Amino acid sequence: MSKQYQNFEIEKNDPFMINLSRREDQREKKHAYIAAAIIGGVVLVSLQICGTVVNPSEYNLSLFERDSNTQSMKAYIDYLARYKKTYADRQSTADRYKIFKQNYHLIQEHNRHADVLPFVMEVNQYADLTVDEFLEHHKLRVPKHLLTQEHDETPSKGIYSKGHGDAAPMFDTPVQNLPKVKDWYKEGAVSAPHDQHQCGSCWAFTTASMIESLAVISGKFDYPIELSIQQLVDCDITNDGCSGGWMYKGYAYASVYGLMPADTYPYVGKKNQCKYDKEKVLFKNNGMVQEKKMSNEALKAIVAKQPVGVGMISNENLRFYKHGVMTESFLKCSDPTPAVNHGVAIVGFGHVQKGERGTGWCREYWIVRNTWGKAWGDDGFFKLCMDGTGSQEMPFGICQVNRFPTYPTMEQPEIKFSQ
């Protein structure tokens, strides 16, 4: 009998308790049967697990037969169903279970102490990946001149642009007038997050999102209309499609060619031949800004005007985030030596209120739009604690988000293509 009911004494004449026990036993037997089927290599056809229909290939987990009725195996079965996971062969299935089990126990151990921690973890789409596999699609590429000439304020030139930092912000709001809380997503100026999948296109996702928000805030759109990420992946020759890129270069491309709507040129998760159609362009920014080494207050002043694209250090400590505030003490992501590897959008900021998760761990945080889909994190978003920016431990802010902020503008004269 399940532990859930082990303290109940089931009376023969108590139909409710008998049925309750039977339902729980049936649930246990169902999990055990599915596990046995997987272990034995049975082909499962349209088996419904927890209301989800799955059609997995033939499985063999003979190496893990001892786990057939464990919590980790039950979680794995639910995971296969939820994410419709299939693997190449029996050995791959066994290997993935081993990885999943390790990650599952890591998540469970963290959540046992969640009452006193600033964030909660969950099993998500990355639970069957190794750390190296998870990091493989982090392909943000910071231009070398930004890393080697951080103290050189001379603008560098590209084929689309006069140079970085050559445009002014949209508005001129004094820092002292900043709101305490800002959330462009809740205000309706940011589109819902999508998943980049195995393509290293975080730069394109963030570029398109920033331009969508610019169109709303500048009054060109009444609400966010999703622009083509795939156009950027296929057509922006200054970036490298699924092999990486940089948001500022994406803004520069869009300032020349404009972006088509996403439903006309949808995302496919790989680089294809460019299918640009000038007649279908929906929006074009006129300029762009590349900032450097900003204080929290300076960055908040820009975010109060419009969302900002930033590079960050993303590591394995972020992958299983569900909700709450991520801090440097957990992420260990603010070492200034490595280059940023992931492009995201800061869409707001806020304060940890008394009694909220994160109390005692953090005072202020950034609200960040990720590129891993709505099923990840807090509907695709996460919070990063901004405390400590400028310190020896965090000279460029948490995960280096203050190091190279970028954003498109509408106040620069249209930039002409130059050979």
N, C-alpha and C positions, 0 to 999 in steps of 0.2 A: 504493500500500500504506500501511496505517496506520503512524504513527510507532512504535506499540507493537512492530511486528515488522520495522522497516526494517533492523535490524542482524542479522537472521537470514538466512542463505543457504539458500534452499529447494532441496533436492536433488530431482531427478525421482523418485528411488527412495525417498523418505522420505514415506510416506503420511500420517503424523501431522502433519508440518510443512505438507504441501500442504493438508490439511483445515483446519488451524489458520488458514492464510492465507486460504483460501476463506471460512471463517466470518467472519473480520474484514472481508474485502472485501464480503461480503453485508450485514453490518451497516452498513458505510459506504454501500453502495448503497441500503439501505432508508431510511436517514436522507435521502439525497439525493433519493430518489423522493418521500418524504413532503413534503420542502421544495418540490420542484418542483410537486407536486400542490397545495400551499397557494398557491404563487405563481401558478400557472396558474388558480386558481379552481375546481379540480376538487372535486366533492362527494365527500367521503370517508364511506363507509357502513360502520359497524362495523369499522373498521380497527384491528387490534390492534397497539399500540405498547408494546414492553417489557412484555408481559403484561397491559396495561391496555386494555380496549375503550373506544373513544371514538366518538362520533357527532357530529362537529362540523358546523357549517353550511358553506356555500360560502365559501371564503376567496380573497382576492386580495392578494398582497404584492408586486406588480410593482415598487413603489418600492424594495424591498429584495432584488431578484433577485440582486444581487451577493453576498448573504449566504447563498445557498441551501445551501452546504456548510460553513458556519462553525460553530465551537463554540457561538456564541450562538444560531444558528438551531436547532441540534440540542437545545440546552437548552430553547429555547422550545417545540419540538415535544413534548418530554417533559413540560414544564410544562402544556401544553394537555391532554395525556392525563391526567396525575396529578390535576389539579384540575377536569377536565371543563369547561374554559373554552369558552364560545361568545360571540360578539360580534354586534352588531346588523347590521353590513354589512362589506364589504371594506375600506373606508377605516378603520373602527374597528379591524379586525384589524391593519392596517398601523400605525396610531397606537399600539396596545398593544405591538406588537413593538418599536417604537422606545423606548418607556418601559422595557420589559423588558430590552432590550439595555443600556441605561444602568445599570439596577440590577444586572444580572448582572455587568457589569464592575466595579462598585463592590464587590460581594461577593467576586469572584475576587481583586481587588487586596488587600482586607483579609486574606483567607485565605492569601495568599502569605507573609504575615508572621505567621501565627497562632502559630508556635512561640514567639514572644517577646511575644505579646499576651495579655491576660487573658480574652478570649472569642473564640468562633468564630461566623461568620455562615453562613447558608444561604439558598438560594432557597426562598421559601415563598409562601403565598397572596397576599401583598401585592406580589409582584414585578412585576405589570403596572399598578400604581397610581402616580400622581404623589404627591408629598408632601402636597399639599392634599387629595387624595382619601383618602389614608390617615388623615389627621387629622380628616376630616369626621365620623366616627362616634364621636369622643371628645367626649362630651356631659355629662361630670360637671358638676354645678352646685353650687357652694358657696353656702350661704345668705349673703346680703349682710351680715347682722349679724356673721357670723364674720370677714369681711374688714374691715368698717368699725369693729368694736368689739373688736378682738383684745385690747385692754388693759382692757376692761370685763368684769368677772367676773359681772355681773348676768345671771341666766338669762333667755333670751327664751322666749316661749310660742308654741305652735302648737296646731292643733285636736286633735291626738292627745296632746300631751305637756304636762306641768307645766313643762318647760324643759330646756335642755341641761345635761349634767353633774349630773343630779339623782339618780344611782344610784351605788352602791358596786361595786367590782370583786367578782367571785365569791369570790375567796380573798384572803388577806392574807399572801402569801409575802414575807419580807424580801428586799431586793435582793441582799444578800450571799450568799444561798443559790441564786442563779441557776445553772442548768446552763450549761456551755460551748456545748453544742449542743442545739437543739430543732427537731423537725420533726414537726408535727402530722399532716401527710399520711402520712408513713411510719408513724406511730403509729396510723393508721386513723381519725382524727377529722375528716378533710377529704375531701370528694367530689372526683372527677376534674374537671378544668376542661372547660368547654364554650365554644362560640364564639357571641358575641353577633351576629355577622354585621353587616349594615348598620344595625342598630338601635342607637341610642345608649343602651343599657341596661346599661352596665357597673355602674352603681349597684345595679341590681336583682340582677344576678348575684352581686355581692359581698355584698349584704344577705342573700340566701337562703343563700349559703355560710356566712356567719358564724352564722346562726341554726341551720343544720344542725349545725355544729360545737358550738355551745352545747348542743344537745339531746344530743349524745353525751357531752360532758364533764360535763354536769350529771347524767348517768345516766338520762335519759329515753329515749334510743335506745342500742342496743348497737353500732350502726355508723351511718355517715351515710346517711340516707334523703333523697334529693333532694326539695327543696321547690319549690313553683311560682314560678318567675321570672315567668312570664306573668301570674300573678295580680297581682304587684306592678306590672307594666307597665300592665295594664288597669285596676286598681282603686284604686291609691294616688293619690288626688286631690291630695295635697300635692306629689307629684312629677309629672314630665311625660313619662312613658312612654319612647318612643324619642327624645324630644327632650332627655332629660337628667334628672338627679335627684341626691339625696344620701342616703347610706346611713343616717344617723341618722333621717331622716324615714321611711325604709323600716322601720327597727326599730320606730319609734313606731306605724306602721300595723299591723305584725304583732303588737304588744303588745295591740292592741284587737281585731283580727279573727282573728289567727292565720293560718297558711299551710297551704294544701292540698298534697297530694303532687304532684310534677311529672308523674307518669304519669297523673294524673287531669286535670290542667290544664297541658298541655305547652306548651313555648315555640314560638312561630311566627315570631318576628323582626319583628313589627309590632304596633301597638296596636290592640286590638279592644274590643268591648263587654265590660264586666265580667261574668264568669260565676261569681262567688263563691257558694259553697254552705257555709253554716255547719256543716252536718252532716258535711262531708267534711274539716274542718280537722284537721290532724295534729299541729301543735305551735304553741305561743304563748309567746313570751318575755314577761317581766313588766316589764322596764325596759331602759334603754339609757344609754350614757355617751358624751359628746362631750368629748374631751380637747383640750388646746391646747399647742403648742410644747414637746413632750416631749424630754428628753435620751434618748440611746440606752439608758442603763441603766434609766430609768423605763419606756421603751417595751418593752424586753426583759422587764422584770418582768411586764408585762401579757401579752405574747406567750407567756411561760412558763406562763401560766394558761389562755389561750385565744387563738385567732387574732384578729387585729384588722383591721378595714377601714380603709383609708387612701386619701386622695386623693393623686395624684402628677401631676407634669408628664410627659406622654408625648410624645415627639417622634419625628421620622423616624429618629433614631439607634438606636432600640430595635427597629424593625420587623423586621430580618433576623437578630436574635439566635438562636443555636442552643444554645450552652452555654458555661459559664464565668461570670465575675463582671463585671458592668457597673460601670464607674467614672465619676465625674464628668468626668474628663478626656476621655472619649469621648462621654458622653451630653450634657454641657452643659445640664443640666436643673434646676439648683438656684438659679437667680436667684429671689429672693423676690418680684419684682414681678408676674409673671403669676400668674393664678389656676390652681390645679390643674385638670386636664381629664380625668382618667381615674381610675376607682375600682377598686382591687385589694385583695387580702387578704395581709397578712403572716402566714405560717403557721409561721414558724420563723426561726432564726438559726444561724450557725456561724462557724468560724474557717478561714481558708485554711491548709491543712497544707503543710509543706515539700514541694516537688516537684509540688504541684497547680497546675493552671492558675490564674493570678492571683497566684502567688508573686511578691513584689516590687512588686506593684501595690496590694494590699489585705490588710488583716489580718482584719477581720470583715465579715460580710455578712448581709443579710436574705434569707430564702427567700420568694419572692412568687408567689402564685397569680394568673395572669392570666385574662382573659376572651376569649381568642382561639382557644380550642380546644386539644386535645392535640397536634395536628399542628404547632403553633407552639412554638418554643423547646425547652426541656427537658421534654418531655411536658406542655406548657402552663404550666410554671413558669419563673422566672428568678431570678437572684441579683443583688442590688444591694449594692455596697460601702457600708458605713455609716461608714467612716472620715471624719473631718473635720466631723462634725455640730457645729453651734454656732460654726463659724469664720465669718469675714467672707464667705467664698465660699459657705458652705453653712449659713446661719443656721437653716434649718428641715430640715436633713438632705438627703441626696441626693434630688433630684426633689421635695423638700418633704414626704416621707412622714412626718416627725415633726411636721408642722404641725397637722393636724386628725385624729388617730386617733379611731376610733369603734368601739363594740362593744355588742352586746346583753347583757343580764344576766337572771338569774332571781331576784335578791334584792330587787327593788323590788315593793311592793304593786301589784296590777294597776291599770293606768292606765285611767281611765274616759274615754269620749269626751265632749268638751265642745263646745258650740255657740259 
